[in-house]
Structure formats: structure tokens, C-alpha cells
């Protein structure tokens, strides 16, 4: 059964991506923000807590954004056990399994 999430419902989403058991979205706000949710095995959600999140949560990368004015998530791609985020200034951040890629 589909589940409606109001956790990030107040902003438009510019991009969404779904992995095998985790999902993420980048907002269209200025600056853009990154939300992730689902299974967090191998830190694929890029959050500090090592637990699953069933509602969208700000990520560890979001905490980096708060420390730097030029840090802004731009693109997201999720795989079976991996997550990859590219920032507006071209930096690449990955999370997830260290096996097979």
C-alpha cells in the first residue's frame, strides 16, 4: 500500500531516486536540500544514525551544507546498496556497501 509522507511535503522536489530498499529526493528550494529514507544498512542513507528511517530525514550531507554556503546537492542516483550525490559545484559523495562498486 502506498504511504503518503508529509515530512517534506512543504517543498517541491526537483529530483527523486529509488534504490532497492531506500529512496531520496532533492528539493527545488534555494538552497536545495537532500532527504533520504528507507533501509540504512551500510550507511546508504548517509545519515549518522545506523538505523532505518521510514520517513524522509535530512542527511549527513545536509549537515555539511549548513557549514558551507556553496555546498548544495544537485543530483542523486541510488542503486541496490549504494547512494551517490553530486553537488552543484561538482563534488561527489557516496554511501552504502563497499562491495561490488
C-alpha positions as a Markdown table, in Angstrom:
| # | Residue | x | y | z |
|---|---|---|---|---|
| 1 | Unk | 0.0 | 0.0 | 0.0 |
| 2 | Unk | 1.4 | 3.4 | -0.9 |
| 3 | Unk | 2.3 | 5.6 | 2.1 |
| 4 | Unk | 1.9 | 9.4 | 1.9 |
| 5 | Unk | 4.7 | 11.3 | 3.7 |
| 6 | Unk | 4.1 | 14.8 | 4.8 |
| 7 | Unk | 7.7 | 15.2 | 6.2 |
| 8 | Unk | 8.9 | 17.1 | 3.2 |
| 9 | Unk | 5.6 | 18.0 | 1.7 |
| 10 | Unk | 6.0 | 21.8 | 2.0 |
| 11 | Unk | 8.6 | 22.0 | -0.8 |
| 12 | Unk | 8.7 | 21.0 | -4.4 |
| 13 | Unk | 11.0 | 18.1 | -5.4 |
| 14 | Unk | 13.4 | 18.7 | -8.2 |
| 15 | Unk | 14.7 | 15.1 | -8.4 |
| 16 | Unk | 13.8 | 11.8 | -6.8 |
| 17 | Unk | 15.5 | 8.4 | -7.0 |
| 18 | Unk | 14.7 | 4.9 | -5.6 |
| 19 | Unk | 17.1 | 2.2 | -4.8 |
| 20 | Unk | 16.2 | -1.4 | -3.8 |
| 21 | Unk | 15.2 | -0.5 | -0.3 |
| 22 | Unk | 15.9 | 3.2 | 0.1 |
| 23 | Unk | 14.8 | 6.4 | -1.6 |
| 24 | Unk | 15.9 | 10.0 | -1.8 |
| 25 | Unk | 14.9 | 13.4 | -3.2 |
| 26 | Unk | 16.4 | 16.8 | -3.8 |
| 27 | Unk | 14.2 | 19.8 | -3.2 |
| 28 | Unk | 13.7 | 22.7 | -5.6 |
| 29 | Unk | 14.3 | 25.2 | -2.8 |
| 30 | Unk | 17.2 | 27.6 | -2.6 |
| 31 | Unk | 19.5 | 26.2 | -1.4 |
| 32 | Unk | 18.4 | 22.7 | -2.4 |
| 33 | Unk | 18.1 | 20.1 | 0.4 |
| 34 | Unk | 18.6 | 16.4 | 0.3 |
| 35 | Unk | 16.2 | 14.0 | 2.1 |
| 36 | Unk | 16.7 | 10.2 | 2.3 |
| 37 | Unk | 14.7 | 7.4 | 3.8 |
| 38 | Unk | 14.4 | 3.6 | 3.9 |
| 39 | Unk | 16.9 | 0.9 | 4.8 |
| 40 | Unk | 20.2 | 2.3 | 6.2 |
| 41 | Unk | 22.4 | -0.8 | 6.1 |
| 42 | Unk | 25.9 | 0.1 | 5.1 |
| 43 | Unk | 25.1 | 3.8 | 5.7 |
| 44 | Unk | 23.4 | 4.1 | 2.3 |
| 45 | Unk | 21.2 | 6.9 | 3.7 |
| 46 | Unk | 24.3 | 8.9 | 4.5 |
| 47 | Unk | 23.0 | 9.7 | 8.0 |
| 48 | Unk | 24.9 | 9.4 | 11.2 |
| 49 | Unk | 22.5 | 7.0 | 12.9 |
| 50 | Unk | 22.8 | 3.4 | 11.9 |
| 51 | Unk | 19.1 | 2.8 | 11.8 |
| 52 | Unk | 16.4 | 2.6 | 9.2 |
| 53 | Unk | 14.3 | 5.7 | 8.5 |
| 54 | Unk | 10.7 | 5.3 | 7.4 |
| 55 | Unk | 10.0 | 9.0 | 6.9 |
| 56 | Unk | 12.2 | 11.4 | 4.9 |
| 57 | Unk | 15.1 | 12.6 | 7.0 |
| 58 | Unk | 17.8 | 15.3 | 6.4 |
| 59 | Unk | 21.0 | 13.6 | 5.6 |
| 60 | Unk | 24.6 | 13.9 | 6.9 |
| 61 | Unk | 25.4 | 15.8 | 3.7 |
| 62 | Unk | 22.7 | 18.3 | 4.8 |
| 63 | Unk | 24.7 | 18.9 | 7.9 |
| 64 | Unk | 27.8 | 19.7 | 5.7 |
| 65 | Unk | 25.6 | 22.1 | 3.8 |
| 66 | Unk | 24.8 | 24.1 | 6.9 |
| 67 | Unk | 28.6 | 24.6 | 7.4 |
| 68 | Unk | 29.3 | 25.9 | 3.9 |
| 69 | Unk | 27.3 | 28.4 | 1.8 |
| 70 | Unk | 28.5 | 26.8 | -1.5 |
| 71 | Unk | 27.6 | 23.2 | -0.6 |
| 72 | Unk | 24.3 | 22.3 | -2.4 |
| 73 | Unk | 23.0 | 18.9 | -3.5 |
| 74 | Unk | 22.4 | 18.9 | -7.3 |
| 75 | Unk | 21.8 | 15.3 | -8.5 |
| 76 | Unk | 21.0 | 11.9 | -6.8 |
| 77 | Unk | 21.3 | 8.4 | -8.0 |
| 78 | Unk | 20.5 | 5.3 | -5.9 |
| 79 | Unk | 21.4 | 1.7 | -6.7 |
| 80 | Unk | 20.7 | -1.6 | -4.9 |
| 81 | Unk | 23.1 | -0.9 | -2.0 |
| 82 | Unk | 24.7 | 2.4 | -3.0 |
| 83 | Unk | 23.9 | 6.1 | -3.0 |
| 84 | Unk | 25.6 | 8.8 | -4.9 |
| 85 | Unk | 25.1 | 12.6 | -4.6 |
| 86 | Unk | 26.7 | 15.3 | -6.8 |
| 87 | Unk | 26.8 | 18.8 | -5.5 |
| 88 | Unk | 26.2 | 21.9 | -7.6 |
| 89 | Unk | 30.0 | 22.6 | -7.5 |
| 90 | Unk | 30.8 | 19.1 | -8.8 |
| 91 | Unk | 31.8 | 17.2 | -5.7 |
| 92 | Unk | 30.7 | 13.6 | -5.5 |
| 93 | Unk | 29.6 | 11.9 | -2.2 |
| 94 | Unk | 28.8 | 8.2 | -2.0 |
| 95 | Unk | 27.4 | 5.9 | 0.7 |
| 96 | Unk | 26.5 | 2.3 | 1.0 |
| 97 | Unk | 28.1 | -1.0 | 0.6 |
| 98 | Unk | 31.9 | -1.1 | 0.0 |
| 99 | Unk | 31.4 | -4.3 | -2.1 |
| 100 | Unk | 30.8 | -4.6 | -5.8 |
| 101 | Unk | 31.5 | -1.0 | -6.7 |
